[in-house]
């Protein structure tokens, strides 16, 4: 049995999802020969640390009732630097302006020779090449499936199943919030404002939806794909971005009359990175509804390959993180 000591840095929706998934899958992990012991959990206010293993159920309960994980007044950066462990699960909020604390956490982890699995898009959208180079120099694994498709297995599909193929281009829907709003606008012949309000009520859209509806979230995911798959050195500023806030019910109805839907499509290849609303034939593989994400990969050997999955959600995103953890230790 391989004992892996891990920290969970960031304990919002995704971090809590990781804790729940580790509790739920403990027996299955054990059957693979993996004992993942979480020795530290950190939120924005405090931490709980135990080298014998933090009681994740208790931490989840305390976070729910008191809004805090523990009593230790130290930061994630301090934990990564000073607490002995093998793996950093970095799930702090995305900051695309500076990379936020997530960037410093990842840099520190690699300097301390700790593997990193993350859902945090900001550092990768800004400093992918620097992070990847430092991880390689340190002999550390760096996995980030959850940053581009949530539960949609895109990077692992390319890395494992499609290995040997050249990826010519990737296009698809990379933001479930936008997809939900556009789907509902078409179904109800309703305004953008009305369906945004519905999405916010259901918790699908944030109180400030700018990051999603203006295409910023999708653009960050394309930057990560551009760098990780196409070997580029792109940042958010290299993406041509148009969001969905100006799409009208009339435009959707006109499209529908011609058997089209309007979707926010992201496209990345060696020559192009773009996010914009596009007409998609109603029976096309990219014409998925609701909060689903979809990606179509053009390859030189396998031809077109399409993958569909949930692009967000606490447990769904945690499933991608768990897959990355397993892949590190299987490798």
Secondary structure, DSSP 8 states (H G I E B T S, - for coil): -EEEEEEEE--SHHHHHHHHHHHHTHHHHHHTTEEEEEEEEE-SS-EEE-TT---HHHHHHHHHHHS---SB---HHHHHHHS--SEEEE-----TTT-HHHHHHHHHHHHTT-EEEE--HHHHHHHHHHHHHHHHHHT--EE-THHHHTTS--HHIIIIITTT--EEEEEEE--HHHHHHHHHHHHHT--HHHHHHHHHHTTSS-SS-HHHHTSHHHHHHHHHHHHHHH-----GGGSEE--STT--HHHHHHHHHTTEEEEEEEEEETTEEEEEEEEEETTSTT---TTEEEEEEEESSS-EEEEEEE---HHHHHHHHHHHHHHHHH-
